[in-house]
Amino acid sequence: MNYHSTRDTSLRRTASQAILQGISEEGGLFVPQEIPRVDLASLQGLDYCALAAKLLGLYLTDYSEEFLLRAARQAYGPQRFEGAAAKTVKLEPGLYSLELWHGPTSAFKDYALQLMPLLLVEAKRINRDNSKTAILVATSGDTGKAALEGYKDLPGIEIAVFYPAHGTSETQRLQMATQEGENVHVFAVEGNFDDAQTGVKRVFTDAAFAAECAAQGKHLTSANSINWGRLAPQIVYYFASYLELVRQGELQLGDALDFCVPTGNFGDILAGYYARRMGLPVRRLLCASNKNNVLTDFGASGVYDADRPFYKTASPSMDILVSSNLERLLYHESGDADLIAQLMDALAENKKYQVPRSLGQRIAESFAFGCTGEERCFAEIAATWEKDHYLADPHTAVALSVARAEADGKTPCVVLSTANPYKFSGAVLGALGGRAQQDDFADLAALEQLTGTVAPAPLRALREKPVRFEATIRPEGIPAAARAL
Ligand SMILES: *Cc1c(COP(=O)(O)O)cnc(C)c1O
């Protein structure tokens, strides 16, 4: 299976080349040339790792089957995922939660970032690339920690993470500042997330810097979600969740269901779209947004308009105005790379584009779009706790609220639960009527006491872990930090 760019179908790559390169040279994203179909019945009975190896093998055709199975066992084995990869629990008749936070950092990004580093190291081997890889990550929280855990101590790789000094929760900051590993570097950057991101982007686009790296045999890359190697692993849990519901007797093989996904960069929900095209009986994918509802407006009007106010919310991983992976959906539904290039040019120039009506109609056949403001999100946390005795983090609560609004009373719905509620103890505690203290450890303890639930061990242990990284740098210092890798 080969890949080409969403903006130029003549640019072809193998899977491992697409993963090494990340983004196509003219700015497009790599997409598979065709989407394979699978026979659902043939997947029954496989454990999560075997399922992952089988499904990924359809896309990553220049990786060996043995490698994929070994990598999946290393990434998703019981020691990393508590034996609970893609655990699906019933909240009410017809409403389920797919818990994607049993990995090492308590957020769903572990599914991509536990496996993707292994795919990258193998891609270097397949392509006889002996360069050193330097990974730069600007993060507002979850991605940085998940990337550090995934890349730590891998041969031939150095990783530096830059986070806004006052832009993350205390828990998120400590998760990164206490990171173990010999090849990891963590910096707080004075300013907000945009300052960190702009500083990192400047390094990536600096031609002199690139020449310097090339001379040293060093290859600079990022760990963000437009890399195919981050997207593909997320297809697996849609299948795993469906098959688990069949196994539990909640569904008959072939029954349709909906998935509702709390969405930011459109990567997670796009993986569901691939699963649907591969033959998983998904009726609709529900795209849930918070107050930053640019996607909801797009679904209603066909106009993608990023020229609007940005809101900071209690679900920060969904606070995004440009959802990069939407580009892949537009390509797959139109098959027209010239159109995509035009739309993305318009986005870069005017922060806005409009899709042809026929394309909007095609998207509406597989997607529905909804959004939830802060008040309703907090009310949903409280209601779900009261009614279902289930604790949801704010991202999950946004999706639950949209799922309830879109329910047709017939089609079951699986909500993707993307973060453990204890990653956001203060917000969840406040939603349940407790008094948040502006101190994450106090809030965590209060939430445990109020609900009788237990926080994940790695989050509880953070208080005792030695802080390894205390440096705060100015955005101008990012190139020097990158140079030192
Ligand atoms: C990253 C993230 C999301 C959004 O996922 P996308 O793939 O960017 O749409 C939702 N919830 C949580 C907790 C996340 O970390």
The ligand as an SDF file (V2000), in Angstrom:
LIG
                    3D

 15 15  0  0  0  0  0  0  0  0999 V2000
   -6.0450   15.2580   22.1090 C   0  0  0  0  0  0  0  0  0  0  0  0
   -7.2940   15.0700   22.9000 C   0  0  0  0  0  0  0  0  0  0  0  0
   -8.5850   15.1710   22.3120 C   0  0  0  0  0  0  0  0  0  0  0  0
   -8.7860   15.5450   20.8600 C   0  0  0  0  0  0  0  0  0  0  0  0
   -8.3510   14.5680   19.9490 O   0  0  0  0  0  0  0  0  0  0  0  0
   -8.0770   14.9540   18.4280 P   0  0  0  0  0  0  0  0  0  0  0  0
   -7.4940   13.7480   17.8110 O   0  0  0  0  0  0  0  0  0  0  0  0
   -7.1010   16.1100   18.4790 O   0  0  0  0  0  0  0  0  0  0  0  0
   -9.3850   15.3620   17.8200 O   0  0  0  0  0  0  0  0  0  0  0  0
   -9.6980   14.9340   23.1060 C   0  0  0  0  0  0  0  0  0  0  0  0
   -9.5680   14.6480   24.4260 N   0  0  0  0  0  0  0  0  0  0  0  0
   -8.3640   14.5570   25.0220 C   0  0  0  0  0  0  0  0  0  0  0  0
   -8.3000   14.2710   26.4700 C   0  0  0  0  0  0  0  0  0  0  0  0
   -7.1890   14.7530   24.2920 C   0  0  0  0  0  0  0  0  0  0  0  0
   -5.9890   14.6750   24.9100 O   0  0  0  0  0  0  0  0  0  0  0  0
  1  2  1  0
  2  3  1  0
  2 14  2  0
  3  4  1  0
  3 10  2  0
  4  5  1  0
  5  6  1  0
  6  7  2  0
  6  8  1  0
  6  9  1  0
 10 11  1  0
 11 12  2  0
 12 13  1  0
 12 14  1  0
 14 15  1  0
M  END
$$$$
